Structures are given as C-alpha cells and as structure tokens.
Amino acid sequence: MISLFKSKITRFIFGFCCLTLLFSGCKVGRFVWYNFSDITDYKIFPSRPLHASSRPFYFVDAQQNESIEKRITIENYAHEKMEMSTFLEKSPTVAFLIIRNDSLLYERYFRDYDKGTPVASFSMAKSYCSALIGIAIAEGKIKSEDDLVVNYITELKGKKDWDKVTIHHLLQMSSGVKFGEGYNTPFSGAASFYYGRTLRRSIAHLKIEKPPMSGFDYKSVNTELLGLILERATGKHLTEYLDEKIWQPLGMEYDASWSIDKKDNGLEKAFCCINAKARDFAKFGRLYLNHGNWNGNQIVPEEWVKKSLTVNAEPGMDWYYNRQWWLASKEDGDYSAVGHLGQYIYVYPKKNLIIVRLGVSRAKEEWITILRQVAKQF
C-alpha cells in the first residue's frame, strides 16, 4: 500500500512538472510532453497553408497491387526473404506508392492511413528548399550560391567567421556551424529548433566552430538558414514561395501546410515539416525525374537539378550528398529526399520509377536498400 501510494505521488509530481513546463511555453516542456517527433506533429504546431491546385495533375491509375506484391521479393535487415506485401505489413509503413511512366502501379496504406491522410515530411523538406534556392537564383533574387550568408542574415555580420560562410556551404552541410543534431534530448540544437518558438532569435546567436568545407557534417540548422535567406531574398514567407513556384505549377491534389515556430511572425521550420499526402510528395519526385521540367514548363533550372544529382566530388566531401539530396548509388544515378522517420521520395531514373515510402519509423531497416531492391525488380 505504501509503495503504491509513493508511486501515485511520484506520477503526480512528474505529471505536474511536465504540465508546468508545457504551459510555460518552454521547449523542454513540449519535448517532455510530446516525447519524440512523430508524423502527426502537424497537429501540435502552427502552420501556413499550401493550397490544392485548381488544375490538379493526376497520375494514371493503373494499380496492379496483387501482382506486384507477389512478384517482388524483399530481403530484410535479418536477411529474411518475403513477399513485398508481407514485408510492408510487418514494417511501420503508413504509405507505399510506386509510379512508372506517370502510371500509379502500386498504392497501399497501412495503420488506418489513406490517400487523404497528411504525413510530416521531416527532412524531405530540405530537398524542397534546395529547389527553391535554384529557382530564386534563376529569378535573380539570389545572385549566386556563392553569396555570403551575412548578405541576407545581417544579424550574423561581425560575428566570428560568419563572413566566410556561403549559401553553397549551407547546401552542402559544410558550413562549420555549431549545432547538435540529436533528437533524443530536449537540449540538442535539433530538438530546440523543432519544439522552440524563437527560431529568428536562435539563428542570431549561432556560432561557427570550424572552417567551411572541412567536410560533410549533417546539421539541420543549415537548411533553416536557407529558409530564412529565401524569405529575405524573395520578400515572401517560405510557404508562399513554395506554393507559388512548386505547389501550384505541379497541380497538387490536396491542401497541405508547412509548420512554423509560432503564430505571430512565425518562421517556417525549413529543415522539416511540410505536411502533405503521399501522391503529392510523388509529384516532387516526378519534377526531378524530368530534370526540373513539368509538362513543358521549366520549374527548377535544369542545370541546378543536374548539379544537385551529380556525385559530389568536392574535396573532403562525401559523394552521396549534394545540395540537400541523398544519392543512393554511383552506378545507377538514383537518389532520394529523406526524412528521419523513414520518409522517402525515391527516384530510379533508369526505369522512370518514383517510389514514395512514408512511415512512423525506420525500425531496423536500411530503407534505401529496400527501395533499390524494389526498383531493380521492375
């Protein structure tokens, strides 16, 4: 009885502390309350809207779900082989789409999700930011990716070594900025930016810890800086610019949103948090599969797309990351926009394939290996 009483008291105190932190507006409190990031986090953050197009583009519905599931075999992390349907049902997947030559060949949803359920992109948003940088350069709103960051984010002028950092360094995750990327502690930079409500103020206090181009060092803050640069260069909120330059021209079927840090003068979480449906994510893959061209309209400059999807040969850099895109192999030219819970827009150009995988986690799988297995069996 005494131990039960103590247990209840402990839970009460813990719960009270969590609520106190939460309602005080503290990012630590929000981390404790909501625990780790989730694909439904669009429900807890304010956002700006992306609007369904009045002239939507539809993939040709040519679904062959049963025959594809029986034909394709997956070997999982434990080297167990099984039919694709069995693998997907056992995995923490919520959506899986396969598109070839503009035909939607496979579409399945799991865990009570369907084609109208939004899912948070997480870091797939980084690839969208890269596209917008390429567009802004083509429009002359940004002179060059070699422009200094401080030309746009003047709050960083005069701070040690920021005068050496360019937009290119941000794109390549090689700026040398000091930032903790861990998501499992409320005190890391990534968790602070994800749950925090003061992104503009936090950006003004960023420091450089090593020279630019010292090597690939994946840090989400680089993309957040790109987002602010886009806002300053275009005079528009990032969501507005995405809606105008990509969402509407690509004929997105559904309304979507981009999460921001707070309602008043909020800043988009550029490094994550486009909340959309699987079919519309696939259209972004189609845009890059077609070299930035959408039905005859050059949306993203072809040269920008080419540079982004070329193996990175810059000294000291890793070959598989270029301008906010992940390159899956050197030999096949396949690539992905990737989110940290296993969100993928995967493109296999050799077979005109686009695969979208959305899930609640990666589990133990190396999903790029799984997606390459699927692509090679078409």
Sequence and secondary structure as in RCSB ss.txt:
>XXXX:A:sequence
MISLFKSKITRFIFGFCCLTLLFSGCKVGRFVWYNFSDITDYKIFPSRPLHASSRPFYFVDAQQNESIEKRITIE
NYAHEKMEMSTFLEKSPTVAFLIIRNDSLLYERYFRDYDKGTPVASFSMAKSYCSALIGIAIAEGKIKSEDDLVV
NYITELKGKKDWDKVTIHHLLQMSSGVKFGEGYNTPFSGAASFYYGRTLRRSIAHLKIEKPPMSGFDYKSVNTEL
LGLILERATGKHLTEYLDEKIWQPLGMEYDASWSIDKKDNGLEKAFCCINAKARDFAKFGRLYLNHGNWNGNQIV
PEEWVKKSLTVNAEPGMDWYYNRQWWLASKEDGDYSAVGHLGQYIYVYPKKNLIIVRLGVSRAKEEWITILRQVA
KQF
>XXXX:A:secstr
 HHHHHHHHHHHHHHHHHHHHHHTT HHHHHHHH S  TTGGGTS EEEE   SS    EE   HHHHHHH EEE
 TT  EEEHHHHHHHTTEEEEEEEETTEEEEEEE TT  TT  EE TTHHHHHHHHHHHHHHHTTSS  TTSBGG
GT GGGTTSTTGGG BHHHHHTT S B     SSSTTSHHHHHHH S HHHHHHT  B S TTSS    THHHHH
HHHHHHHHHSS HHHHHIIIIITTTT SS EEEEBS STT  B TTS EEE HHHHHHHHHHHHTTTEETTEE S
 HHHHHHHTS   STT  TTEETTEEE  SSS  EEEEETTTEEEEEEGGGTEEEEEEES  TT  HHHHHHHHH
HT 
